[in-house]
Amino acid sequence: MTNSTSTRRETSPRLLIADDQPDVLEALRLLLKGEGYRVTTVASPTAVLQALQAQEFDLLLMDLNYTRDTTSGREGLDLLARIQAIDSTLPVVVMTAWASVELALESMHQGVGDFVQKPWENARLLDILRTQIERGKARRQARRLEEQKRRLEHHVAAATDLTLLLKRFAEHLQHELKSQAVAIFTRAPGHRAFWPAATMGLSEADNSGLKFELDDRFLGIFRGPIEVGGTDLPQGETSKLRKVGSRLIAPIRVENELIAFLSLGSKATGEEYSAEDLEFLTVAANQIAGRIKNLQWRGQNQEFEAARDVQQGLLPKQLPQIPGYDLSGMWQPARLVGGDYFDVFALSETHAVLCIADVVGKGMPAALLMSNVQAATRAIASRTSQPKELCAQVNQIVCNNTTADRFITFFYGLLDAAGRRLAYTNAGHNPPLLLRRDGSLVHLQNGGTALGIVPDWKYKQGEVGLTAGDRLVLFTDGVTEARNSEGEEFGETRLVELLTRHRHFDAAQLQKKIFDAIGDFSGRDFQDDATLIVMAVE
């Protein structure tokens, strides 16, 4: 027997035939076996019930009259109620040689799909069986979908936040569809990029830094599950999905907007995803979309927007006017809230502070830690004029108030405007670039380790003189590490070239030129928070 023959037999409909006449059973068995059906025959109502309890059938073809009652069909009608209790979706076709209109109507009223009188016509009987089997399949699929929906709702019902909801949803999909891996990618309102929000069966290395940006054309046609590698999916995104073993993706839409999508790996059984699997996937995605809407768009999103308003309120709305100096600053978070920070404020008529920092991590935790650093910096700056002392005190505060896996790169500069000097301490931050009027470049890197790592670190400080025509640029790594579609970083070399080429610009012009160049390079997608301070010495 070939494998294909074996597969066809395993998937062909299974029929149960019940009649108390051996010759009738044999004739039906031969007819139906010849049509490719798998046939089980029984001769009594008791045997019918035993067979149905032992396995599932695609259809029951049964006589209404048995030896105990050969003409009224009552024994068969009584049997129908017991069959319904075992399997309410089982298609039933009845046969009898003692047919009457009343008997046919009563049997149909009890759930019988169709009625055949003996002796039967083979062609008509086969047509009836095919029709009833298809209707039975549809009923069973509808019942399975309802059961799957109930199981999904039960599984995620207690999820009170978006993270837990998506995690439980991924778990449920992996279990129901027997997928080796499941990933759910979401995006915040107003952002184009999709990031992994919940994964099952993928390692941290698999989804680290994984990001997708789907173009408008694809977003418009992504309405249902599609196979990875299809012609409609952008080639670059196909490659990323294949790297994590994705075989199938499906959209999650809220009010016609794509807010997330699912990625499924191969089935653990080695089988292909069936039409029933795809139907469940579509139903499940629609079902979970409503929950996401409630949690993300009506609840958490409002909190993030409020947090962003607070964070923006903490940044300087207007930089101090310092005679002989032109200053400009800009903050571009990768998410609704970010872990970057900058500040410029005056200590006196002749002294001002320039500082910039970057928390390891993004989102709300980073924003909360950064607001703490900002408050501490402003409070301590009013009591000491030495950058190294300020960094030591802020470092102690960070070490006392955060875990070991959270640290902050930090640059603090103290400008002596009249003396045209800048004293500074660099605590593990990207060295600011000081471009001299003559074209020479100085990296401001003296200081020590990042804040939050070693509580008693003794910081050093550096000092540089300033002359008219100098340009100073302070930046976070979101500027130099912005990537293009090929994964190439913008890099410090490009930043220095821009600074050199446009060093005659004022601070605001130079800042805009740098951000425009980064935006063009990265496709306006900032993977990390990007912050910039530019100072032009006049």
For each residue, the residues with C-beta under 8 A, 3 or more apart:
1: 5 6
2: 5 6
3: 6 7
4: 7 8
5: 1 2 8 9
6: 1 2 3 9 10
7: 3 4 10 11
8: 4 5 11 12 36
9: 5 6 12 38
10: 6 7
11: 7 8
12: 8 9 36 37 38
13: 37 38 58 59 133
14: 37 38 39 40 55 56 57 58
15: 32 37 38 39 40 57 58 59 60 61 129
16: 40 41 42 48 51 52 57 59 60 61 62
17: 25 28 29 32 39 40 41 42 61 62
18: 41 42 43 44 45 47 48 60 61 62 63
19: 24 25 28 41 43 62 63 95
20: 43 44 63 65 66 67
21: 24 25 63
22: 25 26 43
23: 26 27
24: 19 21 27 28 63 118
25: 17 19 21 22 28 29 41 43
26: 22 23 29 30
27: 23 24 30 31
28: 17 19 24 25 31 32 39 41 61
29: 17 25 26 32 33 39 41
30: 26 27 33 34
31: 27 28 34 35 122 125 126
32: 15 17 28 29 35 37 39 129
33: 29 30 36 37 39
34: 30 31
35: 31 32 126
36: 8 12 33
37: 12 13 14 15 32 33 129
38: 9 12 13 14 15
39: 14 15 17 28 29 32 33
40: 14 15 16 17 51 57
41: 16 17 18 19 25 28 29
42: 16 17 18 47 48 50 51
43: 18 19 20 22 25 47
44: 18 20 47 48 66
45: 18 48 49 66 75 76 78 79 82
46: 49 50
47: 18 42 43 44 50 51
48: 16 18 42 44 45 51 52 60 62 79 83
49: 45 46 52 53 79 82 83 86
50: 42 46 47 53 54
51: 16 40 42 47 48 54 55 57
52: 16 48 49 55 57 60 83 86 87 90
53: 49 50 86
54: 50 51
55: 14 51 52
56: 14 87
57: 14 15 16 40 51 52 60 90
58: 13 14 15 91 133 136 137
59: 13 15 16 90 91 92 93 129 132 133 136
60: 15 16 18 48 52 57 83 90 91 92 93
61: 15 16 17 18 28 92 93 94 95 129
62: 16 17 18 19 48 76 79 92 93 94 95
63: 18 19 20 21 24 66 76 94 95 96
64: 73 75 76 77 94 95 96 98 103 107
65: 20 69 70 71 72 73 75 76 96 97 98
66: 20 44 45 63 69 70 75 76
67: 20 70
68: 75
69: 65 66 72 73 74 75
70: 65 66 67 98
71: 65 98
72: 65 69 75 98 103
73: 64 65 69 76 77 96 98 103 107
74: 69 77 78
75: 45 64 65 66 68 69 72 78 79
76: 45 62 63 64 65 66 73 79 80 94 96 107
77: 64 73 74 80 81 103 106 107 110
78: 45 74 75 81 82
79: 45 48 49 62 75 76 82 83
80: 76 77 83 84 92 107 110 111 112
81: 77 78 84 85 110
82: 45 49 78 79 85 86
83: 48 49 52 60 79 80 86 87 90 92
84: 80 81 87 88 110 111
85: 81 82 88
86: 49 52 53 82 83 90
87: 52 56 83 84 90
88: 84 85 111
89: 136 139 140 143
90: 52 57 59 60 83 86 87 136
91: 58 59 60 113 132 133 135 136 139
92: 59 60 61 62 80 83 111 112 113 132
93: 59 60 61 62 112 113 114 115 116 128 129 132
94: 61 62 63 64 76 107 112 114 115 116
95: 19 61 62 63 64 115 116 117 118 120
96: 63 64 65 73 76 99 103 117 118
97: 65 117 118 119
98: 64 65 70 71 72 73 103
99: 96 103 104 115 117
100: 103 104
101: 104 105
102: 105 106
103: 64 72 73 77 96 98 99 100 106 107
104: 99 100 101 107 108 115
105: 101 102 108 109
106: 77 102 103 109 110
107: 64 73 76 77 80 94 103 104 110 112 115
108: 104 105 111 112 115
109: 105 106
110: 77 80 81 84 106 107
111: 80 84 88 92 108
112: 80 92 93 94 107 108 115
113: 91 92 93 128 131 132 135 136
114: 93 94 128 131 132
115: 93 94 95 99 104 107 108 112
116: 93 94 95 120 124 125 128
117: 95 96 97 99 120
118: 24 95 96 97
119: 97
120: 95 116 117 124 125
121: 124 125
122: 31 125 126
123: 126 127
124: 116 120 121 127 128
125: 31 116 120 121 122 128 129
126: 31 35 122 123 129 130
127: 123 124 130 131
128: 93 113 114 116 124 125 131 132
129: 15 32 37 59 61 93 125 126 132 133
130: 126 127 133 134
131: 113 114 127 128 134 135
132: 59 91 92 93 113 114 128 129 135 136
133: 13 58 59 91 129 130 136 137
134: 130 131 137 138
135: 91 113 131 132 138 139
136: 58 59 89 90 91 113 132 133 139 140
137: 58 133 134 140 141
138: 134 135 141 142
139: 89 91 135 136 142 143
140: 89 136 137 143 144
141: 137 138 144 145 276 279
142: 138 139 145 146
143: 89 139 140 146 147
144: 140 141 147 148 276 280
145: 141 142 148 149 279 280 283
146: 142 143 149 150
147: 143 144 150 151
148: 144 145 151 152 176 280 283 284
149: 145 146 152 153 283 284 287
150: 146 147 153 154
151: 147 148 154 155 172 176
152: 148 149 155 156 169 172 176 284 287 288
153: 149 150 156 157 287
154: 150 151 157
155: 151 152 168 169 171 172
156: 152 153 159 165 168 169 172 288 291
157: 153 154
158:
159: 156 164 165 168 291 295
160: 164 295
161: 164 165 295 300
162: 165 166 197 292 295 296 300
163: 166 167 197 198
164: 159 160 161 167 168
165: 156 159 161 162 168 169 288 291 292 295
166: 162 163 169 170 184 186 197 198 292
167: 163 164 170 171 198
168: 155 156 159 164 165 171 172
169: 152 155 156 165 166 172 173 184 198 284 288
170: 166 167 173 174 182 183 184 198 199 200
171: 155 167 168 174 175 200
172: 151 152 155 156 168 169 175 176 284
173: 169 170 176 177 179 182 200 262 264 281 284
174: 170 171 177 178 179 181 182 200 201
175: 171 172 178
176: 148 151 152 172 173 280 284
177: 173 174 264 267 273 277 280 281
178: 174 175 267 268 269 271
179: 173 174 182 200 201 264 265 266 267 268
180: 201 245 265 266 267 268
181: 174 199 200 201 202 244 245 246 263 264 265
182: 170 173 174 179 199 200 201 262 263 264 265
183: 170 196 198 199 200 202 207 244 246 262 263
184: 166 169 170 196 197 198 199 252 260 261 262 263
185: 194 195 196 197 212 260 261 262 263
186: 166 194 195 197 259 260 292 296
187: 191 192 193 194 195 259 260
188: 191 301 304 335 336
189: 259 297 301
190:
191: 187 188 335
192: 187 213 214 525
193: 187 211 212 213 525 527
194: 185 186 187 211 212 213 214 260 261
195: 185 186 187 210 211
196: 183 184 185 199 202 207 210
197: 162 163 166 184 185 186 260
198: 163 166 167 169 170 183 184
199: 170 181 182 183 184 196 202 206 207
200: 170 171 173 174 179 181 182 183
201: 174 179 180 181 182 265
202: 181 183 196 199 206 207 244
203: 206 207
204: 207 208
205: 208
206: 199 202 203 210 243 244
207: 183 196 199 202 203 204 210 244
208: 204 205
209:
210: 195 196 206 207 240 244
211: 193 194 195 527
212: 185 193 194 237 240 241
213: 192 193 194 237 523 525
214: 192 194 218 219 222 234 237 258
215: 218 219 234
216: 219 220
217: 220 221
218: 214 215 221 222 232 233 234
219: 214 215 216 222 258
220: 216 217
221: 217 218 232
222: 214 218 219 226 232 251 258 261
223: 251
224: 250 251 278 282
225: 248 249 250 273 278 281 282
226: 222 230 232 233 248 249 250
227: 230 247 248
228: 233 238 241 242 246 247 248 249 263
229: 233 238 242
230: 226 227 233
231:
232: 218 221 222 226
233: 218 226 228 229 230 237 238 241 249
234: 214 215 218 237 238
235: 238 239
236: 239 240 485
237: 212 213 214 233 234 240 241
238: 228 229 233 234 235 241 242
239: 235 236 242 243
240: 210 212 236 237 243 244
241: 212 228 233 237 238 244 246 249 263
242: 228 229 238 239 245 246
243: 206 239 240
244: 181 183 202 206 207 210 240 241 263 265
245: 180 181 242 265 266
246: 181 183 228 241 242 249 263 264 265
247: 227 228 264 265 266 273
248: 225 226 227 228 263 264 273 281
249: 225 226 228 233 241 246 261 262 263 264
250: 224 225 226 261 262 264 281 282 285
251: 222 223 224 258 260 261 262 285
252: 184 258 259 260 261 262 285 288 289 292
253: 256 257 258 259 285 286 289
254: 257 259 289 290 292 293 297
255: 293
256: 253
257: 253 254
258: 214 219 222 251 252 253 261
259: 186 187 189 252 253 254 289 292 296
260: 184 185 186 187 194 197 251 252 292
261: 184 185 194 222 249 250 251 252 258
262: 173 182 183 184 185 249 250 251 252 281 285
263: 181 182 183 184 185 228 241 244 246 248 249
264: 173 177 179 181 182 246 247 248 249 250 273 281
265: 179 180 181 182 201 244 245 246 247
266: 179 180 245 247 270
267: 177 178 179 180 270 271 272 273
268: 178 179 180
269: 178
270: 266 267
271: 178 267 274
272: 267
273: 177 225 247 248 264 267 277 278 281
274: 271 277 278
275: 278 279
276: 141 144 279 280
277: 177 273 274 280 281
278: 224 225 273 274 275 281 282
279: 141 145 275 276 282 283
280: 144 145 148 176 177 276 277 283 284
281: 173 177 225 248 250 262 264 273 277 278 284 285
282: 224 225 250 278 279 285 286
283: 145 148 149 279 280 286 287
284: 148 149 152 169 172 173 176 280 281 287 288
285: 250 251 252 253 262 281 282 288 289
286: 253 282 283 289 290
287: 149 152 153 283 284 290 291
288: 152 156 165 169 252 284 285 291 292
289: 252 253 254 259 285 286 292 293
290: 254 286 287 293 294
291: 156 159 165 287 288 294 295
292: 162 165 166 186 252 254 259 260 288 289 295 296 297
293: 254 255 289 290 296 297 298
294: 290 291 297 298 299
295: 159 160 161 162 165 291 292 298 299 300
296: 162 186 259 292 293 299 300 301
297: 189 254 292 293 294 301
298: 293 294 295 301 302
299: 294 295 296 302 303
300: 161 162 295 296 303 304
301: 188 189 296 297 298 304 305 336
302: 298 299 305 306
303: 299 300 306 307
304: 188 300 301 307 308 335 336 337 364
305: 301 302 308 309 336
306: 302 303 309 310
307: 303 304 310 311 336 337 364 367
308: 304 305 311 312 333 336 337
309: 305 306 312 313
310: 306 307 313 314 371
311: 307 308 314 315 337 338 367 370 371
312: 308 309 315 331
313: 309 310
314: 310 311 371 374
315: 311 312 329 331 341 342 343
316: 319 329 342 343 344 345
317:
318:
319: 316 327 328 329 344
320: 327 344 345 346 352
321:
322: 325 327 346 352 415 417
323: 417
324: 417 420 537 538
325: 322 415 417 535 536 537 538
326: 506 507 508 535 536 538
327: 319 320 322 344 354 507 533 534 535 536
328: 319 506 507 508 510 511 533 534
329: 315 316 319 342 344 511 531 532 533 534
330: 511 515 531 532
331: 312 315 338 340 341 342 529 530 531
332: 478 515 526 529 530 531
333: 308 336 337 338 340 526 529
334: 338 362 478 526 527 528 529 530
335: 188 191 304 338 362 363
336: 188 301 304 305 307 308 333
337: 304 307 308 311 333 363 364 366 367
338: 311 331 333 334 335 362 363 366 367 370 529
339: 358 359 360 361 362 363 366 367 369 370 529
340: 331 333 356 357 358 359 370 476 478 529 530 531
341: 315 331 355 356 357 358 359 370 373 374 531
342: 315 316 329 331 355 356 357 474 531 532 533
343: 315 316 353 354 355 356 374 377 378
344: 316 319 320 327 329 352 353 354 355 533
345: 316 320 352 353 378 381
346: 320 322 349 351 352 353
347: 351 352 353 381 382 385 414
348: 351
349: 346
350: 416 417 418 419
351: 346 347 348 385 414 415 416 417
352: 320 322 344 345 346 347 414 415 417
353: 343 344 345 346 347 377 381 412 413 414 415
354: 327 343 344 412 413 415 422 474 533 535
355: 341 342 343 344 377 410 411 412 413
356: 340 341 342 343 410 411 429 432 474 475 476 531 533
357: 340 341 342 370 373 408 409 410 411 429 451 476
358: 339 340 341 408 409 429 476 477 478 529 531
359: 339 340 341 366 369 370 373 406 407 408
360: 339 366 405 406 407 408 409
361: 339 365 366 406
362: 334 335 338 339 366 528 529
363: 335 337 338 339 366 367
364: 304 307 337 367 368
365: 361 368 369 406
366: 337 338 339 359 360 361 362 363 369 370
367: 307 311 337 338 339 363 364 370 371
368: 364 365 371 372
369: 339 359 365 366 372 373 398 402 406 408
370: 311 338 339 340 341 357 359 366 367 373 374 408
371: 310 311 314 367 368 374 375
372: 368 369 375 376 397 398 401
373: 341 357 359 369 370 376 377 394 397 398 408 410 451
374: 314 341 343 370 371 377 378
375: 371 372 378 379
376: 372 373 379 380 393 394 397 398
377: 343 353 355 373 374 380 381 390 394 412
378: 343 345 374 375 381 382
379: 375 376 382 383
380: 376 377 383 384 390 393 394
381: 345 347 353 377 378 384 390
382: 347 378 379
383: 379 380
384: 380 381 389 390 393
385: 347 351 414
386: 389 390 414 423 461
387: 390 391 412 413 414 423 424 425 459 461
388: 391 392 425 447 458 459 460 461
389: 384 386 392 393
390: 377 380 381 384 386 387 393 394 412 425
391: 387 388 394 395 410 412 425 427 447 448 451 459
392: 388 389 395 396 457 458 459
393: 376 380 384 389 390 396 397
394: 373 376 377 380 390 391 397 398 410 451
395: 391 392 398 399 427 451 452 454 455 457 459
396: 392 393 399 400 455 456
397: 372 373 376 393 394 400 401
398: 369 372 373 376 394 395 401 402 406 407 408 451 452
399: 395 396 402 451 452 453 454 455
400: 396 397 455
401: 372 397 398
402: 369 398 399 406 407 452
403: 406
404: 452 453
405: 360
406: 359 360 361 365 369 398 402 403 452
407: 359 360 398 402 428 450 451 452 453
408: 357 358 359 360 369 370 373 398 427 450 451 452
409: 357 358 360 427 428 429 430 450 451 476
410: 355 356 357 373 391 394 426 427 428 429 450 451
411: 355 356 357 424 425 426 427 429 432 444 447 474
412: 353 354 355 377 387 390 391 424 425 427
413: 353 354 355 387 422 423 424 432 444 474
414: 347 351 352 353 385 386 387 422 423 424
415: 322 325 351 352 353 354 421 422
416: 350 351 419 420 421 422 423
417: 322 323 324 325 350 351 352 420
418: 350
419: 350 416
420: 324 416 417 465 466 467 537
421: 415 416 463 464 465 466
422: 354 413 414 415 416 444 463 464 466 472
423: 386 387 413 414 416 461 462 463
424: 387 411 412 413 414 432 444 446 447 461 462 463 464
425: 387 388 390 391 411 412 446 447 448 459 460 461 462
426: 410 411 429 431 432 444 445 446 447 448 462
427: 391 395 408 409 410 411 412 447 448 449 450 451 459
428: 407 409 410 447 448 449 450 451
429: 356 357 358 409 410 411 426 432 450 476
430: 409 475 476 477 480
431: 426 443 444 445
432: 356 411 413 424 426 429 443 444 472 473 474 475
433: 441 442 443 444 472 473 475 492 495 496 499
434: 441 442 443 444 464 470 471 472
435: 439 440 441 470 471 472 473 496 499 500 503
436: 439 440 441 442 467 469 470
437: 467 468 469 470 503
438:
439: 435 436 500
440: 435 436
441: 433 434 435 436 496
442: 433 434 436 464
443: 431 432 433 434
444: 411 413 422 424 426 431 432 433 434 462 464
445: 426 431 462
446: 424 425 426 460 461 462
447: 388 391 411 424 425 426 427 428 459 460 461 462
448: 391 425 426 427 428 457 458 459 460
449: 427 428 453 454 457
450: 407 408 409 410 427 428 429 453
451: 357 373 391 394 395 398 399 407 408 409 410 427 428
452: 395 398 399 402 404 406 407 408
453: 399 404 407 449 450 457
454: 395 399 449 457
455: 395 396 399 400
456: 396
457: 392 395 448 449 453 454
458: 388 392 448
459: 387 388 391 392 395 425 427 447 448
460: 388 425 446 447 448
461: 386 387 388 423 424 425 446 447
462: 423 424 425 426 444 445 446 447
463: 421 422 423 424
464: 421 422 424 434 442 444
465: 420 421
466: 420 421 422 470 472 537
467: 420 436 437 470 537
468: 437 537 538
469: 436 437 503 537
470: 434 435 436 437 466 467 536 537
471: 434 435 499 503 510 534 535 536 537
472: 422 432 433 434 435 466 533 534 535 537
473: 432 433 435 495 499 510 514 532 533 534 535
474: 342 354 356 411 413 432 532 533 534 535
475: 356 430 432 433 479 480 495 530 531 532 533
476: 340 356 357 358 409 429 430 479 528 529 530 531 532
477: 358 430 480 481 528
478: 332 334 340 358 481 482 526 527 528 529 530 531
479: 475 476 482 490 495 514 518 530 531 532
480: 430 475 477 489 490 491 492 495
481: 477 478 489 490 527 528
482: 478 479 489 490 518 521 522 526 527 528 530
483: 487 488 489 490 522 527
484: 487 488 490 521 522 523
485: 236 523
486:
487: 483 484
488: 483 484
489: 480 481 482 483
490: 479 480 481 482 483 484 494 495 517 518 521 522
491: 480 494 495
492: 433 480 495 496
493: 496 497
494: 490 491 497 498 517 521
495: 433 473 475 479 480 490 491 492 498 499 514
496: 433 435 441 492 493 499 500
497: 493 494 500 501
498: 494 495 501 502 513 514 517
499: 433 435 471 473 495 496 502 503 510 514
500: 435 439 496 497 503
501: 497 498
502: 498 499 505 509 510 513
503: 435 437 469 471 499 500 510
504:
505: 502 509 510 513 536
506: 326 328 509 510 536
507: 326 327 328 510 511 534 535 536
508: 326 328 511 512 534
509: 502 505 506 512 513
510: 328 471 473 499 502 503 505 506 507 513 514 534 536
511: 328 329 330 507 508 514 515 532 534
512: 508 509 515 516
513: 498 502 505 509 510 516 517
514: 473 479 495 498 499 510 511 517 518 532 534
515: 330 332 511 512 518 519 530 532
516: 512 513 519 520
517: 490 494 498 513 514 520 521
518: 479 482 490 514 515 521 522 526 530
519: 515 516 522 523 524
520: 516 517
521: 482 484 490 494 517 518
522: 482 483 484 490 518 519 525 526 527
523: 213 484 485 519
524: 519
525: 192 193 213 522
526: 332 333 334 478 482 518 522 529 530
527: 193 211 334 478 481 482 483 522
528: 334 362 476 477 478 481 482
529: 331 332 333 334 338 339 340 358 362 476 478 526
530: 331 332 334 340 475 476 478 479 482 515 518 526
531: 329 330 331 332 340 341 342 356 358 475 476 478 479
532: 329 330 342 473 474 475 476 479 511 514 515
533: 327 328 329 342 344 354 356 472 473 474 475
534: 327 328 329 471 472 473 474 507 508 510 511 514
535: 325 326 327 354 471 472 473 474 507
536: 325 326 327 470 471 505 506 507 510
537: 324 325 420 466 467 468 469 470 471 472
538: 324 325 326 468
